[in-house]
Amino acid sequence: MSTSEKPGQFPFTRGIYPDMYRRRLWTMRQYAGFGTAEESNKRYKYLLSQGITGLSVAFDLPTQMGMDSDHALARGEVGRVGVAIDSLADMQQLFEGIRLEDVSTSMTINSTASILLCLYVLVAESQGADRKKLSGTVQNDILKEYIARGTYIYPPAPAMRIITDLFAWAAGEVPEWNTISISGYHIREAGSTAVQEIAFTLANAIAYVEAAVAAGLDVDSFAPRLSFFFNAHNNFLEEIAKFRAARRLYAHIMRDRFGARQDRSCMLRFHTQTGGSTLTAQQPEVNVVRVTLQALAAVLGGTQSLHTNAQDEALSLPSEHSARIALRTQQVIAYESGVAAVPDPFGGSEYIEQLTDELEAGAKDYIARIDAIGGAVKAIERGYLQSEIQNSAYQYQKAIEEGRQIVVGVNKFQTEDAEPLKPFRIDPELEPRQIERLRKVRASRSASTVSQRLAALDAAARSGENLMPHILESCRAFATVGEISDTLRRVFGEYHETF
């Protein structure tokens, strides 16, 4: 690092703003959603009353996979790992009493991101909001689904088309919205190293930018709304350096590789979530300590937004009590620790600078290998990225089992008399209630209008026309997430791994 480099200056190693948190604190989010929209709405209102400054929505697996709640494969999964959203009626209930123009909302959704964003825009409009003033993020990162999570629907090529259609549409319709959150979080959760998290995330970013440019978009027209999502793990100093290295590497990629002219196009803005895979069911109260260290590393590394996991998340969805403690962790860091008063306080530390350089060099080497294969999409199709992550996960687990990697309470410092936490439970009656609500929506809407809107969407998918206006109008007619996804399935097909 040049000794003259300051926060807010290219390549933004020390932070993207000169004042960092002295100007504005990071957005404090708590990832939440379960059961029905009504139940999740109550949790959002509770969290807002406790001081969160941005909503973060978790969707259930059927919603993520483009299936309605009454689909045969959805049985037992409705509302389990997030909120069930089948139609505009559910989205209206989810944000009932919450002014969307006044809050930033992050939605963790990928294959069906275009549908959920349209539903959100329609709810905001029904509240009288100006869609051009809406702020938030839709994850919309399909490549990491093929790598690490598996909630994909379509093959990579049409999936990338949907993403670039969203980029183009959002630039004019919701210009303050972050159109993608390119995610290293799930790559790390799957077992990657810090270097792999940087490299694979930025390789995916390169693929998205290339696809958008190939679709005719000017890089500076969409790059300022690209955002990222990283993990915060337990190696405190390595994590601080990881964020710095990623920021610097991305700035050079955007300027030198893609010719971005605006500083904002070169700024890596990111949300951080503390490491879910680091949490233990044994002695879960120790997770509070882990989360505190991880959150502090994210802040010292310059995050723009932060979610802190709750102590009971290795056992169940968080209770209100544990979610509040997780939020208070952020608030203590923000208001009591003093670290928010100084941009990049570790900058200039010999060890941090060395780590930053090493992580950047390692990530560059991986990106060069991915380029040699033909880019991230080709590397995913060959299984290269998946294999690298699996090997890292195996080595890490082996180190734990052999005692070379200590996990407190798991392979060292165990206790036999710890009182277990009472896990949060989903009401089993929520699923049938959600299905009955869905059936009422189908019965009350205009079936002919839905049919017309879905036919127009089908024609657009076959013609190459931008899909977003047709998805928006289908949502407005109360077409369901499953019906819209099935329309696109019939055109694009479904993806199945072949390696």
QUIVEN-V592370 format. One record per pair of residues at least 12 apart in sequence whose C-alpha atoms are under 7 Angstrom apart, sorted by sequence separation. I is the first residue (numbers start at 1). J is the second residue. D is the distance in whole Angstrom. If there is no record, write none. Layout:
BEGIN
{{I & J & D} {I & J & D}}
END
This chain:
BEGIN
{{62 & 74 & 6} {167 & 179 & 6} {254 & 266 & 5} {310 & 322 & 5} {184 & 197 & 5} {295 & 308 & 7} {310 & 323 & 5} {457 & 470 & 5} {184 & 198 & 7} {456 & 470 & 7} {457 & 471 & 7} {62 & 77 & 7} {251 & 266 & 4} {61 & 77 & 7} {62 & 78 & 7} {250 & 266 & 7} {251 & 267 & 6} {310 & 326 & 5} {69 & 86 & 7} {184 & 201 & 5} {274 & 291 & 6} {291 & 308 & 6} {309 & 326 & 6} {453 & 470 & 7} {60 & 78 & 6} {68 & 86 & 6} {183 & 201 & 6} {250 & 268 & 6} {291 & 309 & 7} {308 & 326 & 5} {60 & 79 & 5} {182 & 201 & 6} {308 & 327 & 7} {60 & 80 & 6} {61 & 81 & 7} {274 & 294 & 6} {453 & 473 & 7} {454 & 474 & 6} {60 & 81 & 5} {63 & 84 & 6} {247 & 268 & 5} {274 & 295 & 6} {453 & 474 & 5} {59 & 81 & 7} {60 & 82 & 4} {63 & 85 & 6} {29 & 52 & 6} {59 & 82 & 4} {60 & 83 & 5} {140 & 163 & 7} {182 & 205 & 7} {288 & 311 & 6} {28 & 52 & 5} {29 & 53 & 6} {32 & 56 & 6} {33 & 57 & 6} {58 & 82 & 5} {59 & 83 & 5} {60 & 84 & 5} {100 & 124 & 6} {287 & 311 & 5} {450 & 474 & 6} {28 & 53 & 5} {29 & 54 & 5} {30 & 55 & 7} {31 & 56 & 5} {32 & 57 & 5} {33 & 58 & 5} {58 & 83 & 6} {59 & 84 & 6} {113 & 138 & 6} {27 & 53 & 6} {28 & 54 & 6} {29 & 55 & 6} {30 & 56 & 6} {31 & 57 & 6} {32 & 58 & 5} {33 & 59 & 6} {272 & 298 & 7} {285 & 311 & 6} {27 & 54 & 6} {29 & 56 & 6} {31 & 58 & 6} {113 & 140 & 5} {284 & 311 & 6} {450 & 477 & 6} {91 & 119 & 6} {101 & 129 & 6} {284 & 312 & 6} {449 & 477 & 7} {91 & 120 & 7} {109 & 138 & 7} {110 & 139 & 6} {111 & 140 & 7} {450 & 479 & 6} {458 & 487 & 6} {462 & 491 & 7} {105 & 135 & 7} {106 & 136 & 5} {107 & 137 & 6} {108 & 138 & 6} {109 & 139 & 6} {110 & 140 & 4} {454 & 484 & 7} {458 & 488 & 7} {461 & 491 & 7} {88 & 119 & 6} {92 & 123 & 6} {104 & 135 & 5} {105 & 136 & 4} {106 & 137 & 5} {107 & 138 & 5} {108 & 139 & 5} {109 & 140 & 6} {110 & 141 & 6} {111 & 142 & 6} {272 & 303 & 6} {91 & 123 & 7} {101 & 133 & 6} {104 & 136 & 5} {105 & 137 & 6} {106 & 138 & 6} {107 & 139 & 6} {110 & 142 & 6} {271 & 303 & 6} {101 & 134 & 5} {270 & 303 & 6} {271 & 304 & 6} {272 & 305 & 6} {273 & 306 & 6} {274 & 307 & 7} {276 & 309 & 7} {281 & 314 & 5} {445 & 478 & 7} {454 & 487 & 7} {100 & 134 & 7} {270 & 304 & 6} {271 & 305 & 4} {272 & 306 & 5} {273 & 307 & 5} {274 & 308 & 5} {280 & 314 & 6} {281 & 315 & 6} {269 & 304 & 6} {270 & 305 & 7} {271 & 306 & 6} {272 & 307 & 6} {273 & 308 & 6} {274 & 309 & 6} {279 & 314 & 6} {149 & 186 & 7} {292 & 329 & 6} {296 & 333 & 7} {148 & 186 & 6} {141 & 180 & 6} {144 & 183 & 7} {148 & 187 & 6} {111 & 151 & 7} {134 & 174 & 7} {137 & 177 & 6} {138 & 178 & 7} {140 & 180 & 5} {141 & 181 & 6} {220 & 260 & 6} {224 & 264 & 5} {230 & 270 & 7} {232 & 272 & 7} {111 & 152 & 6} {132 & 173 & 6} {135 & 176 & 5} {136 & 177 & 5} {137 & 178 & 5} {138 & 179 & 6} {139 & 180 & 5} {140 & 181 & 6} {141 & 182 & 5} {219 & 260 & 6} {220 & 261 & 7} {224 & 265 & 4} {227 & 268 & 7} {228 & 269 & 6} {229 & 270 & 5} {230 & 271 & 6} {231 & 272 & 6} {232 & 273 & 6} {233 & 274 & 7} {111 & 153 & 6} {131 & 173 & 7} {132 & 174 & 5} {134 & 176 & 6} {135 & 177 & 5} {136 & 178 & 6} {137 & 179 & 6} {138 & 180 & 6} {139 & 181 & 4} {141 & 183 & 7} {148 & 190 & 6} {220 & 262 & 7} {223 & 265 & 5} {227 & 269 & 5} {228 & 270 & 4} {229 & 271 & 5} {230 & 272 & 5} {231 & 273 & 5} {232 & 274 & 5} {233 & 275 & 5} {302 & 344 & 7} {35 & 78 & 7} {36 & 79 & 6} {40 & 83 & 7} {131 & 174 & 6} {132 & 175 & 6} {133 & 176 & 6} {134 & 177 & 6} {137 & 180 & 7} {138 & 181 & 7} {139 & 182 & 7} {144 & 187 & 7} {188 & 231 & 7} {227 & 270 & 6} {228 & 271 & 6} {229 & 272 & 6} {230 & 273 & 7} {231 & 274 & 6} {232 & 275 & 5} {301 & 344 & 7} {35 & 79 & 4} {132 & 176 & 7} {137 & 181 & 7} {185 & 229 & 6} {231 & 275 & 6} {300 & 344 & 6} {34 & 79 & 5} {35 & 80 & 6} {64 & 109 & 6} {181 & 226 & 7} {182 & 227 & 6} {183 & 228 & 6} {184 & 229 & 6} {185 & 230 & 5} {220 & 265 & 6} {300 & 345 & 7} {34 & 80 & 6} {37 & 83 & 6} {64 & 110 & 7} {65 & 111 & 7} {66 & 112 & 6} {179 & 225 & 6} {180 & 226 & 6} {181 & 227 & 5} {182 & 228 & 4} {183 & 229 & 5} {184 & 230 & 5} {185 & 231 & 4} {34 & 81 & 6} {35 & 82 & 7} {36 & 83 & 6} {37 & 84 & 7} {64 & 111 & 6} {178 & 225 & 5} {179 & 226 & 6} {180 & 227 & 6} {181 & 228 & 4} {182 & 229 & 6} {183 & 230 & 6} {184 & 231 & 7} {34 & 82 & 4} {35 & 83 & 5} {36 & 84 & 6} {64 & 112 & 6} {164 & 212 & 5} {177 & 225 & 7} {178 & 226 & 6} {181 & 229 & 6} {194 & 242 & 7} {198 & 246 & 6} {202 & 250 & 7} {33 & 82 & 5} {34 & 83 & 4} {35 & 84 & 6} {54 & 103 & 6} {55 & 104 & 6} {56 & 105 & 6} {57 & 106 & 6} {58 & 107 & 7} {178 & 227 & 6} {33 & 83 & 5} {54 & 104 & 5} {55 & 105 & 5} {56 & 106 & 5} {57 & 107 & 5} {58 & 108 & 6} {54 & 105 & 6} {55 & 106 & 6} {56 & 107 & 6} {57 & 108 & 6} {171 & 222 & 7} {114 & 166 & 7} {37 & 90 & 6} {41 & 94 & 5} {40 & 94 & 7} {41 & 95 & 6} {38 & 93 & 6} {167 & 222 & 7} {37 & 93 & 6} {38 & 94 & 6} {234 & 290 & 7} {37 & 94 & 4} {236 & 293 & 7} {240 & 297 & 5} {244 & 301 & 6} {236 & 294 & 7} {239 & 297 & 6} {240 & 298 & 7} {243 & 301 & 5} {234 & 293 & 7} {234 & 294 & 6} {240 & 300 & 6} {241 & 301 & 7} {143 & 204 & 7} {233 & 294 & 6} {236 & 297 & 6} {240 & 301 & 5} {232 & 294 & 5} {232 & 295 & 7} {232 & 298 & 6} {65 & 151 & 6} {64 & 151 & 6} {65 & 152 & 7} {65 & 153 & 6} {189 & 277 & 6} {319 & 424 & 6} {318 & 424 & 6} {316 & 423 & 6} {317 & 424 & 6} {315 & 423 & 6} {316 & 424 & 6} {241 & 352 & 6} {245 & 356 & 5} {249 & 360 & 7} {244 & 356 & 6} {245 & 357 & 7} {241 & 355 & 6} {242 & 356 & 6} {245 & 359 & 6} {246 & 360 & 7} {237 & 352 & 7} {241 & 356 & 5} {245 & 360 & 5} {383 & 499 & 7} {238 & 355 & 7} {242 & 359 & 6} {283 & 409 & 6} {282 & 409 & 6} {282 & 410 & 6} {283 & 418 & 7} {195 & 359 & 6} {199 & 363 & 4} {203 & 367 & 6} {198 & 363 & 6} {199 & 364 & 7} {195 & 362 & 6} {196 & 363 & 7} {199 & 366 & 6} {195 & 363 & 5} {199 & 367 & 6} {207 & 375 & 7} {207 & 376 & 6} {204 & 376 & 6} {203 & 376 & 6} {192 & 389 & 5} {191 & 389 & 6} {190 & 389 & 7} {191 & 390 & 7} {193 & 392 & 7} {192 & 392 & 6} {191 & 392 & 6} {192 & 393 & 6} {191 & 393 & 4} {14 & 244 & 7} {13 & 244 & 5} {13 & 245 & 7} {147 & 380 & 6} {13 & 247 & 6} {146 & 380 & 7} {12 & 247 & 6} {13 & 248 & 5} {12 & 248 & 6} {11 & 248 & 5} {147 & 385 & 7} {147 & 386 & 5} {11 & 251 & 5} {11 & 252 & 7} {16 & 267 & 6} {12 & 267 & 7} {31 & 307 & 7} {26 & 303 & 7} {27 & 304 & 6} {28 & 305 & 6} {29 & 306 & 6} {30 & 307 & 5} {26 & 304 & 5} {27 & 305 & 4} {28 & 306 & 5} {29 & 307 & 5} {30 & 308 & 7} {26 & 305 & 5} {27 & 306 & 6} {28 & 307 & 6} {26 & 306 & 7} {15 & 302 & 6} {30 & 327 & 7} {169 & 468 & 7} {165 & 466 & 5} {165 & 467 & 6} {166 & 468 & 6} {165 & 468 & 7} {22 & 340 & 7} {21 & 340 & 5} {22 & 341 & 6} {21 & 341 & 7} {20 & 343 & 6} {19 & 343 & 6} {15 & 344 & 7} {14 & 344 & 5} {14 & 347 & 7} {158 & 492 & 6} {154 & 489 & 7} {7 & 343 & 7} {154 & 492 & 6} {154 & 493 & 6} {155 & 494 & 6} {154 & 494 & 4} {155 & 495 & 4} {153 & 494 & 5} {154 & 495 & 5} {153 & 495 & 6} {80 & 426 & 7} {79 & 431 & 7} {86 & 438 & 7} {78 & 431 & 6} {114 & 468 & 7} {118 & 472 & 5} {115 & 471 & 6} {119 & 475 & 6} {118 & 475 & 7} {70 & 435 & 6} {69 & 435 & 6} {115 & 481 & 7} {88 & 475 & 6} {88 & 478 & 6} {35 & 426 & 7} {87 & 478 & 6} {87 & 479 & 7} {87 & 480 & 5} {36 & 430 & 7} {86 & 480 & 5} {87 & 481 & 6} {35 & 430 & 6} {86 & 481 & 5} {36 & 434 & 6} {68 & 481 & 6} {67 & 481 & 7} {68 & 482 & 5} {66 & 481 & 6} {67 & 482 & 4} {66 & 482 & 5} {66 & 485 & 5}}
END
